[in-house]
Amino acid sequence: AKLLGASFFDADLTGADLSDADLRGADFSLANVTKVNLTNANLEGALVTGNTSFKGSIITGADFTDVPLREDQKEYLCKIADG
């Protein structure tokens, strides 16, 4: 799915399937991205501020280039990343 620059501001995306999605520049500010399938998704330059949470999400092959992650999210995602 092509979702470039989409706004998911304060959205509840729990359990959503965003695999293979083009999410470059999307706004995930305050969004609940818990248990989301982000396999091979491109999140380059996406905005994630506030309490955005990726807990339990599948991030295999996902591109988080230039995403300004909070330190706790960065540590969590690096811990579960496979590459």
C-alpha positions in Angstrom: 0.0 0.0 0.0 1.2 3.5 -0.8 0.7 5.6 2.3 3.4 8.3 1.8 2.9 11.1 4.3 -0.3 9.6 5.7 -1.4 10.9 9.1 -2.0 8.2 11.8 -2.0 10.9 14.5 -3.4 9.5 17.8 -4.7 6.4 15.8 -5.1 3.0 17.3 -3.4 0.7 14.8 -3.3 -2.3 17.2 -2.9 -5.5 15.1 -3.0 -3.8 11.7 -1.2 -5.4 8.7 1.0 -2.7 7.2 3.4 -5.2 5.7 5.1 -4.0 2.5 3.5 -0.6 2.9 5.3 2.6 1.8 5.0 4.7 4.9 7.7 7.3 4.1 7.1 10.5 5.9 3.9 9.2 7.7 2.9 10.7 11.0 2.6 8.2 13.8 2.6 10.9 16.6 0.8 9.5 19.7 -0.3 6.4 17.7 -0.6 3.0 19.2 1.4 0.8 16.8 1.3 -2.2 19.1 1.4 -5.7 17.5 1.4 -4.2 14.0 2.9 -6.2 11.1 5.5 -3.9 9.6 7.3 -6.6 7.6 9.3 -5.0 4.8 7.5 -1.6 5.4 9.4 1.5 4.5 9.0 4.1 7.3 11.9 6.3 6.2 11.5 9.8 7.7 8.3 8.9 9.5 7.4 11.0 12.5 7.0 9.2 15.9 6.6 11.4 18.9 4.9 11.3 22.2 3.8 7.9 23.4 4.1 6.1 20.1 4.6 2.4 20.9 5.8 -0.4 18.7 5.6 -3.1 21.4 5.0 -6.6 19.9 5.2 -5.4 16.3 6.8 -7.4 13.6 9.6 -5.4 12.0 11.4 -7.9 9.9 12.9 -6.0 6.9 11.3 -2.7 8.0 13.3 0.5 7.2 13.4 3.0 10.0 16.0 5.3 8.3 15.8 8.8 9.7 13.0 8.0 12.1 13.4 10.1 15.3 12.7 7.3 17.8 12.7 7.8 21.6 15.6 6.1 23.3 13.4 3.4 24.8 11.8 2.6 21.5 15.2 2.5 19.7 16.5 0.1 22.3 13.4 -2.1 22.0 13.4 -2.2 18.2 17.1 -2.9 18.1 16.6 -5.8 20.5 13.9 -7.5 18.3 15.5 -6.6 14.9 16.9 -9.4 12.9 19.4 -7.5 10.8 
